[in-house]
Amino acid sequence: MDCSVAQCLEVVGEWWSMLIIRDIFMGVTRFEDFQRRLGISRNILRDRLNSLVNTGVLVRVPYSEHPPRDDYKLTQKGRDLWPILTTMRQWGDTYAAPSGPPIELTHTWCGKTTHVEMVCDECGERVTSRDVKAVVGPGRDRKTLLPSKG
């Protein structure tokens, strides 16, 4: 499908994949720790980790030869998922956490709670869905975007 959202979901749209990535951002790097924290079956965890490595989101870093064991670290492609994961958490805090956020992220420099918001690249103004329109991008053939006449 010629859609960036669909392509992103192809890589990280599966439930366990985003929870693994969340845990890596929280400092978890080892198979046994993922398995214990998530309660995920070993074969599914292995499949998800392999998929995330194969798509370039994670990289394996050996920490033991006998037995062979790896840490899992985020690549730049994986680190770039931070705002997506944070936005998902913010949505969950607002609409699915009746007792309030289970965690809050604070800025280490000033100690205040942080959040993600969209801003215009040019003027820095905060942007909502009402403030933008979709236009043809450089990766899209105009003929496939516009409705046919007739």
Secondary structure, DSSP 8 states (H G I E B T S, - for coil): ---HHHHHHHHH-SHHHHHHHHHHHTT--BHHHHHHHH---HHHHHHHHHHHHHTTSEEEEEEETTTTEEEEEE-HHHHTTHHHHHHHHHHHHHHS-TT--S---B-TTT--B-----B-TTT--B--GGG------TTS-HHHHS----
